[in-house]
Amino acid sequence: MEIEERILKDIRLFDSSIEKAGKLMLGEEENKVVELAKMYALDSKSWLDKKDYYTSFSSIAYAHGLLDAILKMRNIIE
């Protein structure tokens, strides 16, 4: 799999996960973390458009980490 395809796959996975988070009743602090994760995902798309694959991949990976922390705290994922 090419790096660009991998990043696009991770962005789609993030978008799916963000839908799950959107169905939760989150507290103020949790919502801040989700919004931060969304910003990192947008950054990933921007870096991808610029063909900066390493920064794009790092950004989407960080977005996943932030969102996963919220979903794990809520026992949505293991």
Steps between C-alpha positions, in 0.01 A plus 500: 500500500634840406548760774229729360250213492591410859445855619165520320398170662592638844305820434192294407545292816523818705182634340323178597626524857398865529144396413502263798626777725228733371233268638640521853402745767842650563608739767653838429859380532436193286345719231814715501710190433267389219520846340879487524498159333285642219749782449786251470296304244447817298872572523566150370287568192678831444845341522387222269395756240852644525649150453665519843418139579700468820337800667159395368539150643624637831203734524238233434675261739488764773132567424429128539683491832301787643169357386588147609570628850145636525345185351702277734399704803138444398556127436403541133823332387753284681 
